[in-house]
Amino acid sequence: MKLTGNGYTGTPDTTQTRAMFGGATCSGTPVAAACSTTKSDDDSNNDGLPSTPASNGAVVQFTRAAQADTAGIVVGLPSAAFDWNTGAYYATYVSYNAASGSNSAIYVRNGAGAAQYSWTSPGADTIVGTPRFTTVGTTHYLYVAMASGKVYQLVDTGSVGAGGLTTVGAAWTTNPFDCSCTIVTPLAFNATNLYWGGTQSGNKLWTLGQSSEAQPMGSPFPLTPTVTTAAPAIWTSGATTYAFLGTTGHILELNVTDQMTVVDNTNPGSASVWGRIGLGTNGAARILAGDDGGNFWAIDPTPATFSGTQKVWTYAVAGDAIKSAPFYHYSTRSVHFGTEAGKVVALDSSGAALTGYPYVPGTVSDPIRAAVFFWSGVLVVGTQNGKLFFIDRNNGTTGPALMSQYFFGPTEVVSGIGYDVTTNRYLMSVGDPAVKDGRLYYFDVSSPLTGDPTPGSI
């Protein structure tokens, strides 16, 4: 492949010459590294950035696979599902709204990205957040929440073709469960129940048994503040389970075991939490959340210390807003998030920024709303205008360092970043909501393009 550009000035996002290929056949693996030896462009070190943008600026890039055989608006994260008993991988789920007219769909692929089967909503409806998978005995279930108030229990039979993902054989006697509400938040769950926030003559939190399809007494639990779209967090302490819910100006802690007690933390005050509520569990438990006022909060979830304006620490991103979900890394007890002004922030367990952060891998015009992903020393960051960055979180000297950049187009949105541990591949959901061209990209883990070039300094 030979590509030559005519240079660009001003905004490179709209005038640069760039081509990307998925599933190219080259000798050797990973694909990105093998194919880079067969191309001729202006990207001399294969990092996705042109070497002479003023006179050329052409970039050719390769990915393991680029699945564009579906349509619709991508919802949430691509999920590599595994058997909860054995840990064995069995399917990759990707959800789409407006996939067929006003109907939503979930497409199922294998580890190589090949389409297997799908499920389409019976009527016009909208999926809310990433569906949740689990295993009971030998049966694989997938729970899907719809804005209309319906929650489906689907069975994944593994059969390629019709009937692969179906309500047939489900354990629920009424499928879907209908809360007669508007579901606002993505589903949260533990081994026993499903949880979600919604509206029904006011704001409420629902608790539903996964096996019994029954609500405990007190569900739905009425709430006073307005529920936001932040995904709830579930925390169990002793014999009690708590749900943490983002609302306008508040973070609420609900005792979902007794369905009676609610504790109100009035942070973030006049701002609101987006993305999801995070939970840090290595050492002292912490509720983690950023708000659109530019503050990131760590709060002790213990009910006795949760109320009022209590916090363990706060980190402020001056003059910026946080609308991405936090990503917590258990072993290092660090937390990561992005901002509307294109900053990537990495904090330690005390709330102090790691060396070199905040870090801007692109420009201040690259808003980051998808959850930042961290794996084996590498941060993966997607933006609302089609950019994807692979960052060495710590290069051992200055802190973060950009390894490679991909660009899908200025109207595309990187909506979710997942990882398949069985194939060591990143999964990216990307699409333009206006034209409903949702697609899925696969990237091999390979140093120095997408794998950690300095593994001793994570």
C-alpha positions as CSV (number, residue, x, y, z in Angstrom):
1,M,0.0,0.0,0.0
2,K,1.4,3.4,-1.0
3,L,-0.3,6.6,0.1
4,T,0.9,10.2,-0.5
5,G,-0.8,13.2,1.0
6,N,-0.7,16.9,-0.2
7,G,0.0,18.3,3.3
8,Y,-2.4,20.0,5.6
9,T,-2.7,23.2,7.6
10,G,-5.1,24.3,10.3
11,T,-7.2,21.4,11.5
12,P,-5.5,18.1,10.5
13,D,-8.6,16.1,11.6
14,T,-10.5,17.1,8.5
15,T,-7.8,17.6,5.9
16,Q,-5.2,14.8,6.5
17,T,-4.8,11.9,4.1
18,R,-5.3,8.7,6.1
19,A,-6.3,5.0,5.4
20,M,-7.0,2.2,7.8
21,F,-7.3,-1.5,7.0
22,G,-8.7,-4.3,9.1
23,G,-8.0,-8.0,8.6
24,A,-5.2,-7.5,6.1
25,T,-3.1,-10.6,5.3
26,C,0.6,-10.1,6.0
27,S,3.3,-12.5,6.9
28,G,3.8,-12.6,10.6
29,T,1.9,-11.4,13.7
30,P,0.8,-9.1,15.2
31,V,-0.9,-7.6,12.1
32,A,0.0,-4.0,12.8
33,A,3.7,-4.7,13.0
34,A,3.8,-7.2,10.2
35,C,1.9,-5.0,7.7
36,S,3.8,-1.9,8.5
37,T,6.8,-3.3,6.6
38,T,4.7,-3.5,3.4
39,K,3.4,0.1,3.3
40,S,4.8,3.4,2.0
41,D,3.5,6.6,3.6
42,D,4.6,9.5,5.7
43,D,4.6,7.7,9.1
44,S,8.2,6.6,9.4
45,N,8.0,5.1,12.9
46,N,4.5,3.7,12.6
47,D,3.0,5.6,15.5
48,G,0.1,7.0,13.5
49,L,1.5,10.5,13.3
50,P,2.9,11.9,10.0
51,S,6.5,12.8,9.9
52,T,6.2,15.8,7.4
53,P,2.6,17.0,7.8
54,A,3.3,20.3,5.9
55,S,4.3,18.6,2.7
56,N,2.8,15.1,2.9
57,G,1.0,13.9,6.0
58,A,-0.3,10.6,4.7
59,V,-0.7,7.7,7.2
60,V,-1.6,4.1,6.6
61,Q,-2.5,1.9,9.5
62,F,-3.6,-1.7,10.1
63,T,-5.7,-3.5,12.8
64,R,-6.4,-7.1,13.5
65,A,-10.0,-6.7,12.3
66,A,-12.5,-4.0,11.5
67,Q,-16.1,-5.3,11.6
68,A,-18.4,-3.0,9.7
69,D,-21.1,-5.6,8.8
70,T,-23.6,-4.1,11.2
71,A,-25.5,-0.8,11.6
72,G,-26.8,1.3,14.4
73,I,-25.5,3.4,17.3
74,V,-23.1,1.4,19.5
75,V,-24.1,1.2,23.2
76,G,-21.7,0.8,26.0
77,L,-18.7,-1.5,26.0
78,P,-18.0,-4.6,23.8
79,S,-18.0,-7.5,26.2
80,A,-15.8,-10.6,26.0
81,A,-18.0,-13.0,28.0
82,F,-16.6,-15.9,30.0
83,D,-18.1,-18.8,31.9
84,W,-18.3,-17.8,35.6
85,N,-17.6,-21.4,36.6
86,T,-14.7,-22.3,34.4
87,G,-13.4,-18.8,33.2
88,A,-13.6,-20.0,29.6
89,Y,-14.4,-17.5,26.9
90,Y,-17.6,-18.2,24.9
91,A,-18.8,-15.0,23.1
92,T,-18.3,-11.3,22.5
93,Y,-21.4,-9.1,22.8
94,V,-21.8,-5.7,21.1
95,S,-25.1,-3.7,21.5
96,Y,-26.6,-1.3,19.0
97,N,-29.6,1.0,19.1
98,A,-31.5,1.9,15.9
99,A,-29.9,-1.2,14.3
100,S,-33.0,-2.0,12.3
101,G,-35.2,1.0,12.0
102,S,-36.2,1.7,15.6
103,N,-35.3,-1.7,16.9
104,S,-32.2,-2.5,18.9
105,A,-29.9,-5.4,18.5
106,I,-27.1,-7.4,20.2
107,Y,-24.6,-9.0,17.9
108,V,-22.5,-12.0,19.0
109,R,-19.0,-12.6,17.6
110,N,-16.3,-15.2,18.3
111,G,-12.8,-14.4,19.5
112,A,-11.6,-13.7,15.9
113,G,-14.4,-11.2,15.3
114,A,-16.5,-13.3,13.0
115,A,-20.3,-12.8,13.2
116,Q,-22.2,-15.7,14.8
117,Y,-25.8,-14.7,15.6
118,S,-27.8,-11.9,17.1
119,W,-30.9,-10.8,19.0
120,T,-33.2,-8.0,17.9
121,S,-35.7,-6.3,20.3
122,P,-39.3,-7.3,19.5
123,G,-40.3,-3.7,18.9
124,A,-39.0,-0.1,18.9
125,D,-36.9,0.3,22.0
126,T,-33.5,1.6,23.2
127,I,-30.9,-0.4,25.1
128,V,-29.5,1.4,28.2
129,G,-25.9,0.7,28.9
130,T,-23.8,-2.5,28.6
131,P,-25.8,-5.7,29.0
132,R,-24.7,-8.0,31.8
133,F,-23.6,-11.7,31.4
134,T,-23.5,-14.5,34.0
135,T,-23.6,-18.3,34.2
136,V,-26.0,-20.4,36.2
137,G,-25.1,-24.1,36.1
138,T,-24.3,-24.6,32.5
139,T,-26.6,-21.9,31.2
140,H,-25.2,-18.6,29.9
141,Y,-27.5,-15.6,30.6
142,L,-27.5,-12.1,29.3
143,Y,-29.5,-9.3,30.9
144,V,-30.6,-6.4,28.8
145,A,-32.2,-3.2,30.1
146,M,-34.4,-1.1,27.8
147,A,-35.4,2.6,28.3
148,S,-39.1,1.5,28.1
149,G,-38.8,-0.2,31.4
150,K,-38.3,-3.8,30.1
151,V,-35.5,-6.0,31.3
152,Y,-34.8,-9.2,29.3
153,Q,-33.3,-12.4,30.4
154,L,-31.7,-13.9,27.3
155,V,-30.1,-17.4,27.0
156,D,-27.0,-17.8,24.9
157,T,-27.2,-21.3,23.5
158,G,-24.0,-21.0,21.5
159,S,-25.8,-22.2,18.4
160,V,-24.7,-20.3,15.3
161,G,-27.7,-18.9,13.5
162,A,-31.3,-18.4,14.6
163,G,-31.9,-19.3,18.3
164,G,-28.4,-18.5,19.4
165,L,-29.4,-15.7,21.7
166,T,-33.0,-16.1,22.7
167,T,-35.7,-15.8,25.4
168,V,-36.6,-19.4,24.8
169,G,-35.5,-21.5,27.7
170,A,-35.1,-18.6,30.1
171,A,-35.8,-19.1,33.8
172,W,-38.2,-16.1,34.1
173,T,-41.9,-16.8,33.8
174,T,-42.5,-13.2,32.6
175,N,-39.9,-12.2,30.0
176,P,-39.3,-9.3,29.8
177,F,-39.8,-8.0,33.3
178,D,-41.6,-4.7,33.0
179,C,-41.0,-2.1,35.7
180,S,-43.6,0.3,34.1
181,C,-40.9,2.9,34.5
182,T,-38.3,4.7,32.4
183,I,-34.9,3.1,32.9
184,V,-32.2,5.8,33.2
185,T,-29.0,4.0,34.4
186,P,-27.2,1.0,33.0
187,L,-27.7,-2.3,34.9
188,A,-25.6,-3.0,37.9
189,F,-25.5,-6.5,39.4
190,N,-24.0,-9.0,41.9
191,A,-24.3,-12.7,42.2
192,T,-28.0,-12.4,43.3
193,N,-29.7,-9.3,41.9
194,L,-30.0,-6.7,39.2
195,Y,-30.2,-3.0,40.1
196,W,-31.1,0.1,38.1
197,G,-32.2,3.6,38.6
198,G,-35.3,5.1,36.8
199,T,-38.3,7.2,37.0
200,Q,-41.9,6.2,37.9
201,S,-43.8,9.1,39.5
202,G,-40.5,10.3,40.8
203,N,-37.0,8.9,40.9
204,K,-36.5,5.3,42.2
205,L,-34.0,2.4,42.5
206,W,-35.1,-1.1,41.5
207,T,-33.8,-4.4,42.9
208,L,-34.7,-7.6,41.0
209,G,-33.7,-11.2,41.6
210,Q,-31.8,-12.7,38.8
211,S,-33.2,-16.2,39.3
212,S,-36.5,-15.5,41.0
213,E,-37.5,-12.4,39.0
214,A,-38.9,-11.1,42.3
215,Q,-38.5,-7.7,44.0
216,P,-37.8,-7.6,47.7
217,M,-40.1,-5.6,49.9
218,G,-39.4,-1.9,49.5
219,S,-38.4,-2.1,45.9
220,P,-38.6,0.2,44.0
221,F,-37.0,2.5,46.6
222,P,-38.1,6.2,46.2
223,L,-35.4,8.8,45.9
224,T,-35.6,12.6,46.2
225,P,-32.8,13.9,43.9
226,T,-32.9,13.4,40.1
227,V,-31.2,10.2,39.0
228,T,-28.5,10.7,36.4
229,T,-27.2,8.3,33.7
230,A,-24.3,7.2,35.9
231,A,-24.1,3.5,36.3
232,P,-24.6,2.4,40.0
233,A,-21.8,0.7,42.0
234,I,-22.6,-2.3,44.3
235,W,-20.6,-2.9,47.5
236,T,-21.0,-5.7,50.0
237,S,-19.8,-5.2,53.6
238,G,-20.4,-8.2,55.9
239,A,-23.9,-9.3,55.3
240,T,-25.1,-6.0,53.9
241,T,-25.2,-4.9,50.3
242,Y,-25.2,-1.2,49.3
243,A,-25.9,0.5,46.0
244,F,-24.3,3.9,45.2
245,L,-26.3,6.1,42.8
246,G,-25.3,9.3,41.1
247,T,-28.0,12.0,41.3
248,T,-28.0,15.7,40.6
249,G,-25.6,17.2,43.2
250,H,-25.6,14.1,45.3
251,I,-24.2,10.6,45.6
252,L,-26.6,8.3,47.4
253,E,-25.9,5.2,49.4
254,L,-28.8,2.8,49.6
255,N,-29.0,-0.3,51.8
256,V,-30.5,-2.7,49.3
257,T,-30.5,-5.6,51.8
258,D,-33.1,-4.0,54.1
259,Q,-34.5,-1.6,51.4
260,M,-35.0,1.0,54.1
261,T,-31.9,3.0,54.7
262,V,-30.5,5.8,52.5
263,V,-27.5,8.0,53.2
264,D,-26.9,11.2,51.3
265,N,-23.5,12.5,50.4
266,T,-24.0,16.1,49.1
267,N,-20.9,16.0,47.0
268,P,-20.6,17.1,44.2
269,G,-22.9,19.9,45.2
270,S,-24.0,21.9,42.2
271,A,-22.4,19.5,39.7
272,S,-23.4,16.1,38.5
273,V,-21.7,12.7,38.1
274,W,-21.5,11.2,34.6
275,G,-20.1,7.9,33.4
276,R,-20.4,5.5,36.3
277,I,-19.7,5.3,40.0
278,G,-16.4,3.6,40.6
279,L,-15.4,1.3,43.5
280,G,-11.9,0.8,44.9
281,T,-11.5,-2.3,47.1
282,N,-7.8,-2.9,47.6
283,G,-7.2,-1.9,51.2
284,A,-9.8,0.6,52.5
285,A,-12.9,0.7,50.2
286,R,-13.5,3.9,48.3
287,I,-16.3,5.3,46.2
288,L,-14.8,7.0,43.2
289,A,-16.6,9.5,41.0
290,G,-15.9,12.6,38.8
291,D,-18.3,15.4,38.2
292,D,-18.9,18.0,35.4
293,G,-17.6,20.7,37.7
294,G,-14.1,19.3,37.4
295,N,-13.7,17.6,40.7
296,F,-12.9,13.9,41.3
297,W,-14.0,12.4,44.6
298,A,-12.9,9.5,46.9
299,I,-15.4,8.8,49.6
300,D,-15.5,6.2,52.4
301,P,-18.6,4.0,51.8
302,T,-19.0,3.1,55.4
303,P,-22.6,4.5,56.2
304,A,-21.5,6.2,59.4
305,T,-19.0,8.3,57.6
306,F,-20.7,8.7,54.2
307,S,-23.3,11.4,54.9
308,G,-23.0,15.2,54.5
309,T,-19.9,16.5,52.7
310,Q,-17.6,13.8,53.9
311,K,-14.7,12.8,51.6
312,V,-11.3,11.1,51.9
313,W,-9.8,13.3,49.2
314,T,-10.7,15.5,46.2
315,Y,-8.7,16.1,43.1
316,A,-9.5,19.2,41.0
317,V,-9.0,19.6,37.3
318,A,-9.0,23.4,37.0
319,G,-11.4,24.9,34.4
320,D,-12.4,21.5,33.1
321,A,-15.3,19.0,33.3
322,I,-15.1,15.2,34.0
323,K,-17.7,13.2,32.0
324,S,-15.7,9.9,31.6
325,A,-16.1,6.9,33.9
326,P,-13.2,6.1,36.2
327,F,-11.1,3.1,35.7
328,Y,-9.6,1.6,39.0
329,H,-6.5,-0.6,38.9
330,Y,-6.6,-3.0,41.8
331,S,-3.0,-4.0,42.3
332,T,-1.6,-0.4,42.1
333,R,-4.7,1.2,43.7
334,S,-4.6,3.8,41.0
335,V,-7.6,5.5,39.3
336,H,-7.7,7.0,35.8
337,F,-10.2,9.2,33.9
338,G,-10.4,11.7,31.0
339,T,-11.7,15.2,30.8
340,E,-13.6,17.4,28.3
341,A,-10.4,19.3,27.5
342,G,-8.6,16.1,26.4
343,K,-6.6,15.5,29.6
344,V,-5.8,12.0,30.9
345,V,-5.5,11.9,34.7
346,A,-3.9,9.1,36.7
347,L,-4.0,9.3,40.5
348,D,-2.6,7.2,43.3
349,S,-4.6,5.9,46.3
350,S,-4.0,9.2,48.2
351,G,-5.4,11.3,45.3
352,A,-2.0,12.6,44.2
353,A,-1.4,12.8,40.4
354,L,1.2,10.4,39.1
355,T,4.3,11.9,37.5
356,G,3.5,13.7,34.3
357,Y,-0.3,13.9,34.8
358,P,-2.6,15.5,33.8
359,Y,-1.4,14.5,30.3
360,V,-2.8,15.7,26.9
361,P,-2.1,13.0,24.3
362,G,-3.8,14.9,21.5
363,T,-5.2,18.4,21.8
364,V,-7.5,20.3,24.3
365,S,-10.3,19.9,21.6
366,D,-10.4,16.1,22.1
367,P,-13.1,15.4,24.8
368,I,-12.8,12.0,26.5
369,R,-16.0,10.5,27.7
370,A,-15.5,6.7,27.3
371,A,-13.9,5.1,30.3
372,V,-10.1,5.2,30.1
373,F,-8.8,1.6,30.0
374,F,-5.6,0.4,31.7
375,W,-3.9,-3.0,31.0
376,S,-0.4,-4.1,31.7
377,G,1.2,-0.7,31.8
378,V,-0.8,0.8,28.9
379,L,-3.5,3.4,29.0
380,V,-6.0,3.2,26.1
381,V,-8.0,6.4,25.5
382,G,-10.8,7.2,23.1
383,T,-12.3,10.6,22.2
384,Q,-15.6,12.0,21.0
385,N,-14.0,13.0,17.7
386,G,-12.6,9.7,16.6
387,K,-9.1,9.6,18.0
388,L,-7.7,6.6,19.8
389,F,-4.5,6.8,21.9
390,F,-2.2,4.1,23.2
391,I,-0.1,5.5,26.0
392,D,2.8,4.1,28.0
393,R,1.5,5.1,31.5
394,N,5.1,5.4,32.9
395,N,8.1,5.3,30.6
396,G,10.4,5.4,33.6
397,T,11.6,9.0,33.2
398,T,8.9,11.6,32.3
399,G,5.8,9.6,33.1
400,P,3.3,9.1,30.2
401,A,4.5,8.8,26.6
402,L,2.4,8.4,23.5
403,M,3.0,5.1,21.7
404,S,0.6,5.3,18.9
405,Q,-2.5,7.1,17.7
406,Y,-5.3,6.0,15.4
407,F,-8.0,8.2,13.8
408,F,-11.4,7.0,12.6
409,G,-12.7,10.3,11.4
410,P,-13.8,13.6,13.0
411,T,-17.5,12.6,13.3
412,E,-16.8,9.2,14.8
413,V,-17.1,8.5,18.6
414,V,-15.0,6.0,20.5
415,S,-17.8,4.8,22.7
416,G,-16.3,1.8,24.5
417,I,-13.0,0.0,25.1
418,G,-12.9,-3.7,26.1
419,Y,-10.3,-6.4,26.3
420,D,-10.3,-10.1,25.5
421,V,-7.8,-11.9,27.7
422,T,-8.1,-15.2,25.8
423,T,-6.7,-13.6,22.6
424,N,-4.8,-10.7,24.1
425,R,-6.7,-8.2,21.9
426,Y,-8.3,-4.8,22.6
427,L,-11.9,-4.3,21.4
428,M,-13.0,-0.8,20.4
429,S,-16.6,0.2,19.6
430,V,-16.7,3.2,17.3
431,G,-19.4,5.0,15.3
432,D,-21.1,8.2,14.1
433,P,-24.4,8.5,15.9
434,A,-25.8,10.6,13.1
435,V,-25.3,8.1,10.4
436,K,-25.6,5.0,12.6
437,D,-22.5,3.3,11.3
438,G,-21.5,1.5,14.5
439,R,-18.5,-0.9,14.0
440,L,-16.0,-2.9,16.1
441,Y,-12.2,-2.8,15.8
442,Y,-9.8,-5.4,17.1
443,F,-6.2,-4.5,18.0
444,D,-3.4,-7.0,18.8
445,V,-1.3,-6.3,21.9
446,S,2.1,-5.6,20.4
447,S,5.0,-3.5,21.6
448,P,5.8,-0.7,20.8
449,L,2.5,0.1,19.0
450,T,-0.1,-1.1,21.6
451,G,2.0,-3.1,24.2
452,D,4.0,-1.6,27.0
453,P,7.6,-0.7,25.7
454,T,8.8,-0.2,29.3
455,P,7.2,-3.2,31.3
456,G,9.3,-2.5,34.4
457,S,7.7,0.9,34.9
458,I,3.9,0.6,35.0
